[in-house]
Amino acid sequence: MKLVKFNIFLVASAILVGLLYIAPPLIVKYHLQKDGRVFALNYEVYRDELFYLSRAREIYDGHFPPSDLHFDEQRPTVQNPIPSLILAGMIALTGGNIHTSYLIAQFVFTPIIFLLFYWLGTLLFKESHWAILFAFVGVLTPIAMRILNFNGA
């Protein structure tokens, strides 16, 4: 029974982390739409999502394999197409809405990363409480770095 409760707590923690990642843009979207303004999600240019989202949109538009979008001559690249394919599938699920698909990707992959950090923490610390702390720190540190502006942006 104790293990079942802990597993429920672990999954709930993973879902909470996913909600923490998507809550700020959703709150901004709600308030902007309430005032009649348009919401455009700002993708961080120093992160990989910007690169993969443009390639995913190319796949969604029917150009597979996606070429390198930064060159004049559009030849297929040797880059791994799987991340772009996954994001293109999420774009297809949302009917072409790249903003919603980005939020869905964050909500889906952040809990997975949390659980992977938990697994790594159990290997390192051999105790589940420290592993959960390790998972929270591992997943939520990028948020703290953006809030405290450690990256200088």
N, C-alpha and C positions, 0 to 999 in steps of 0.2 A: 504494500500500500504506500509505503514511504517513497519507493522508487517511482510509482505512478504519479504521485504528487510532484516529485521533483521533475519528472519529464514534462508534466503539464506546465510547471513553472519555467522550464527551459524553453519550451515552444512559445509560451506567452512572452517571455523576454525577447525572443527572436522577432516576434511580430511587433512588439513595442519598439524595437530598434528600427524596423522598417517604417513604422508610423512616424517616428522621430525624424527620419530622413525626408519623408514626403509632406509632413505637416506644414512647414513654413511656406512652400510654394502654393499649397492648397489654400492656406489662410489668406495669402496675398491675392490669389485668384478670386476668392470669394468677395473680398472687400472691393477689388477693382470692378468686378462685374456688378456688384451692388450699386456702385456709383455710375455705371454705364460705360466704363472704360474697358479697353481691350487688354487682355492678359497675354503677354508673350514671355515664355519661360526663358530665363537667361542661363545659357550653358556656360560653365566655367571653361575658358579657353585653354587653361593649363591642364585640363583633365582629358582623358581618353574618350569620353563620351562624345565630344564634339567631332572627333575624327570618325568614330564608328557610326554615329547617327547620320552623317552625310552619306556614308557608304551604304547604310541600311536603307536610306531613302532611295538611293539609286537601285538597289535590289527590288524594293517595293514598286518602283516605276518600271521594272521589267528589264533592267540592265544587269544581267548576271553572266559571268562573274564581274563584280564591280571593278572599274579601272581606277587608276590613281587620278583623283579629281584635280590635282594641282599641276598637271602637265597638259600641254596643248595636244600632244599625240596620245589618244586614249587607248592604251594597250592594257590587257589584263596584268595584274600584279601577282607576285608570288606570296602576297600577304595572306594570312589565314582568314578565310571567309566566314568561319563559324560564328564569331561574335556579331558580325554584321548580319548574318542570316537570322540569328536569334532576335536581334533588334528589329529586323524587317518583319519577322513574324508578329512581333508585338505591335508594329505599325499597322499591319494588316488586321489585327484584332480590333484596333481602335478606329478602323475605317480611314486610315491615312493621317490621323492626328498625331503628329510627332511629339507634341508636348505631353499628351496623356500617356503615350507609349514610353516616353522617358521616365515618367513618374512610376509607371507600372514596373519597368525594369529595375528602378531603384527599390521599390517595395518588395520585389521578388528576390533580387540578388543580395540585398543587405542581410536579411535573415539567414540566407545560406552561408554567407561569409561569417556571420556571427556564430553559427553552429560549427563551422570549420575552425574558427578561433577557439571555440570551447573544446573541440576535440584535441587541438594542439595543446591547449592548456592542461587537459587531463594527462597528456603524455609528458608534459614538462613538470607539472606540480603534483601529480598523483592524487589530487584532492579536488572534488567538484566545486567547492566554494571558491577556491582560488582560480579555477578554470573559468568560472562564470565572470569573475572580476576581470580576468585576462581578456575574455571575449568582449566585454563591455568597453574596456579601454582600447582594445584593438580596433573595434568598429567605430566607436564614437570619437576617437582622437582627431580624425580629419575635421569633424564639426568644430571641435574646440580650437583647432589651428585656424580655421576660417574666422571664428568669432574673435579670437585674440590677435589675429592678423600676424601670425608668425612668418607667413610666406611673403610679406611685403607688398601684396597686391591690394 
